[in-house]
Amino acid sequence: MKKDFIIAIDQGTTSSRSILFNLKGKPIFSSQKEFTQYFPKDGWVEHNPEEIWSTTKKTLKDVINKAKKLRGNILTIGITNQRETTVLWDKKTGKSVYKAIVWQDRRTENFCKKLRKQNKEKMIFNRTGLLIDPYFSGTKIKWIIDNVAQAKKLMSKQRLLFGTIDSFLIWRLTKGEVHATDATNASRTMIYNISNNKWDDTILKLFKIKKHILPEVKDCSDDYGYTHPSVTGKSISITGVIGDQQAASVGQCCFEPGSLKSTYGTGAFVLLNTGSRKIYSKNRLLTTIGYRLNGKTSYALEGSIFIAGAGVQWLRDRMKFIKKAPESEKIVKSLKNNAGIYLVPAFTGLGAPYWNANARGVLSGITRDTGPKEIVRATIESVAYQTYDLFESMRYDGLKPKIVKVDGGMVMNNWFTQFLSDVVNVKILRPKIHETTALGAAFMAGLKIGTYKSLKDISKNWSLDKKFSPKMKKKSRNLLLHGWTKAIKRALIN
Ligand code: ADP
């Protein structure tokens, strides 16, 4: 009997990956390739679209070959991707007119400042659910059109196309047959109206972006065409597309309103499913599309923390306090308490709910007894406190997460995950399968072709690895949080 598989392409910020999943959602084989990061100026981050394509194609071929070796049958492909990253290319030649401008890139801050000065914040927030920030695609598109002569020329000839990475890959995979994106990726562009599910004419006019360059916006489980045989040998359908954080939420089966997933990788991203309710946060969280199925949108509130695992990398690479990330667990465990030391890792400013680009890191409470161990502990603890701040913002918006599921490299640290549960004072569930992002894309693809009948059917594939319940006394928690609040205030002074 032939084994059936679904392939997920996970095009991330530092690497491209393809994963072969069995229909129970278990990863069978994966191939990964890193690619070059370009930092041409302070605050600028670029990728070469050709390298994104070549690394994706290579990993895809690897998993197709593996499936062949296993005498397996590939049913379909799902795509998940780094969100917001922007590519513009020539419809005729398929060549990009400029490098991909990456989500981390800050070059459009001046234009964003201008928009804020013109009091456009409320209008943009109401239509897109987003705060004005260079992070999102809209101002990056405008930058390329304004600064690359070829882009302007091609736009006037109706030959220019825009896409986030998903659209760009779909275009290449189908050899120019399909120019499409999904609602979650569209919801991160700052030019997409999340209420009427259309590209927003008012914002497009403000940015001077012509509508004909934009992709068609489809559901997350939808028909995205077929891969061209010159790319994959046999042609394969593409039936799932979803941005990376939303994909992780789907991979964690957060389908109930009130369910929350928090991913602790380099940064941390928290997504709370709010169902059909589009909640506009009063506390600077983003309103975004969680997924869209059969034309029905499920919304989410999102908060991001810039420095989570990146703090552990800093301990390893700059401070040289540890050789490998997992060593941090032994160190934090060896201390009875945090000795009153707090680290606010505002290395690149602070994300939600502060959104302060000028804040910088603070280490407070240092005494003569303070050493590397205390700083390691303060760094790990800071990720839990930052999560607490996000949860508090949600609480102020009248929302309390019912279920909290975690994933990402840092949650393998049991001490951290227990401390997190203690600080936010809720039960935390860690799943058996860690590849939640890729899995979300595979689930969306499988849903379209009937492998899974419903979201409920998909949920049967989620299984628990470990549950963490709060054990800390209220008094101790309050004491810790008091120290953290004081440290945050110091970081915000800058
Ligand atoms: P990304 O997808 O952003 O590359 P991952 O989910 O792979 O991130 O997680 C890697 C991050 O997790 C790194 O920043 C690393 O420092 C951190 N990390 C990995 N293992 C541990 C651990 N046991 N304790 C603390 N941090 C860890």
Residues whose N, C-alpha, C, O or C-beta is under 5 A from the ligand:
A	BS01	ADP	Y264 G265 T266 G267 G309 A310 V312 Q313 A325 P326 S328 G408 G409 M410 M412 N413
